[in-house]
Amino acid sequence: MVDDRVEKLRKCLQNAKYVADEGLAMVLYLAQRLNRPLLLEGPAGVGKTELAKAVSVVRGVELIRLQCYEGLDAAHALYDWDYPKQLLLTRATFSGEAGGAAPDIYTDHFLIERPLLRALKTKPAPVLLIDEVDRADEEFEALLLEFLSEFQITIPERGSFRAEVPPTVILTSNRTRDLSDALRRRCLYYWLDYPSVEQEAAIIALHVPDVAPTVARQIARAVRRLRKWSLLKPPGLAESIDWARAVADLAAGELDESVTRLTLGCLLKTQEDLELVREKGLALLWNA
Amino acid sequence: MERIDLNGLTGMTAAVIRQVQDFTPFLRKHGFRVGTPETLTALRCLAEADLSVPEELLFALRSVYARSPAEWGSFPHLFNRHFLNPGTRLEEKKRIQADERSGHSRGLIETQDRPPTVSFSMQPGSSPSQGERYALQVDPSQLRAVLAVSKRAVRQFDRPPGRRFRRGGRDRVNLRATMRESVRYTGEPLRLHWQQYRPDRPSVVLLIDISGSMKEHAPFMTALAWSFTRLRLRCEVFVFSTRLKRVTHLVARKAVQGIPISELAELKGGTRIGEALEELLHRYGGLLRQHASVIIASDGFDAGHPDRLRVAMKTLAERVRHVVWLNPLLGDPGYEPISSGMSAAMPYIHRFVDVHDLDSWREAVEGQVFRPVFAPVTPLTVHTQDV
């Protein structure tokens, strides 16, 4: 039964300290069955990157991470040639030190594997995390297309490399810009939003066992309220967990003004947001 | 390219396959850009899923057909209509009435006595509003035209140095390109190739006045804001009347109808530009960087104290590269910027232009209004069409 397999995947993720709902578990299951990349979009700090880590733990395989940034190109993402080494061999050959035969400088010996090529060659098939793909340029997106549809990379000097067993590919995006339709079409899509209060309390309890269940719920409610205040940097799950850790370290039985005042820096990361929350009144947080 | 793979589809009846086939054109009618590849993927998903559990089908198909938060939000409703409730009729499209002054009524919602229609390529966001106060005109051709003009405008903004940009000093050799060429010359790098550094994206802060006097210009200004979010810019969009509200996340969508009225509940009638700018400086000071451009779209009719506006404008102009004021009334014959608000702001504006529709927007961009003015903010450097 599919239900059982999806439920089993959920439990495995839970054991890897990741709380996934039915929808996410179902899409993950389908992505693996159909050998399709999974594109996760959502606000910053909802656990998109953590999901890839959890999947690699569940499957017991290596996690290969490609962090995207503006200016990322094929030489940093796919493969590169070891040019200094090639140059040395070429010079040695022409000066007669290497036997005089025309050297082949495009062999594996000179090939530097970057994350995408490494993901195709690694066995067992790893989990490949292409993180914050929206930060890369459109040109890089075009580079990804062949990889995502065929799990193949073409190196002009060597031909095509294709994965025997395709890696599990997870792309994340914070929507700082829109991704092309061509890229989206090759992926299954999941919009990962902020969790519900109950889910967030469960996640906090999972990551910070020392925190009391009532405090975990208080924190989840307070963070949910903060996210509605149009802050410059709304707190994500990582901030909730940090805050819970800080509260647990202070051995506080519940949130109150002194605890909140001391630990607010775990939650809010800009001066403007801190001022806004102080203006509105800290009491709104522990009475959320 | 999706390959047709019939493995596993044998368990599905022809009726199920036909329903899924019909679902794709049904979604296309509602603005989804999907086709045969999605149908094939959906069928493969259904082969893996339990057809007797609707939630499971919904989860599976949503990940195939939806490609944006807006589509993600509207998909369950469409799924239910197609698979679980086939008798439902299309709802009538709600239309916005335009302003009285242009011979229409006052922005109230009415339903038309005409057959139900579905707007072309426009789709409600993930939380569709029942009343769009400042909805875009559903005119994809104008949106595309505005976007094309805005593309030209982007080239004029000041572009800060990129992440790996180093002014002066030694540039880095691009070893890859140098080596590739040197292979032709027996390994002698006769010509060095240098790294190309790209400047960073320009930063733009757009402030749109949505008070009553700007009502007729709101759709175009919203379209303008939308076009800025589609380009290679770091753009933040705010609306203001008596207060300021950040609406970037509401505008920066592929399919946008406007800003739902529920999102603007805290903005009251009237205009207090000074207070709104103070709020911008106080709460969003991090956006006002040295290379940022601030664009204010307002007619300048201000009910606040002129001194507050003057001080806020002065502070703003000192912090950013330049301030551009788009005044939709400037093109009107006989209009002079002599209202108290406009007079207080004028000394700190670098460019003062008429923008109220596509033609005036094109004219402004052709006039290079976004080229930074490097003269000191004071004394006044005002560029009007007449001067």
Chai-1 contact restraints between the chains, C-beta under 6 A:
chainA,res_idxA,chainB,res_idxB,connection_type,confidence,min_distance_angstrom,max_distance_angstrom,comment,restraint_id
A,V2,B,A49,contact,1.0,0.0,6.0,A-B,restraint_1
A,V2,B,D50,contact,1.0,0.0,6.0,A-B,restraint_2
A,G23,B,F59,contact,1.0,0.0,6.0,A-B,restraint_3
A,M26,B,F59,contact,1.0,0.0,6.0,A-B,restraint_4
A,V27,B,S63,contact,1.0,0.0,6.0,A-B,restraint_5
A,L30,B,C45,contact,1.0,0.0,6.0,A-B,restraint_6
A,L30,B,A60,contact,1.0,0.0,6.0,A-B,restraint_7
A,R33,B,E48,contact,1.0,0.0,6.0,A-B,restraint_8
A,L34,B,R44,contact,1.0,0.0,6.0,A-B,restraint_9
A,A75,B,R176,contact,1.0,0.0,6.0,A-B,restraint_10
A,Y83,B,L175,contact,1.0,0.0,6.0,A-B,restraint_11
A,Y83,B,M179,contact,1.0,0.0,6.0,A-B,restraint_12
A,L87,B,G187,contact,1.0,0.0,6.0,A-B,restraint_13
A,T90,B,G187,contact,1.0,0.0,6.0,A-B,restraint_14
A,R91,B,G187,contact,1.0,0.0,6.0,A-B,restraint_15
A,F94,B,T186,contact,1.0,0.0,6.0,A-B,restraint_16
A,D178,B,K254,contact,1.0,0.0,6.0,A-B,restraint_17
A,R184,B,R67,contact,1.0,0.0,6.0,A-B,restraint_18
A,L188,B,S63,contact,1.0,0.0,6.0,A-B,restraint_19
A,Y189,B,S63,contact,1.0,0.0,6.0,A-B,restraint_20
A,Y189,B,A66,contact,1.0,0.0,6.0,A-B,restraint_21
A,Y189,B,R67,contact,1.0,0.0,6.0,A-B,restraint_22
A,Y190,B,S63,contact,1.0,0.0,6.0,A-B,restraint_23
A,W191,B,P69,contact,1.0,0.0,6.0,A-B,restraint_24
A,W191,B,W72,contact,1.0,0.0,6.0,A-B,restraint_25
A,S230,B,R246,contact,1.0,0.0,6.0,A-B,restraint_26
A,E272,B,R283,contact,1.0,0.0,6.0,A-B,restraint_27
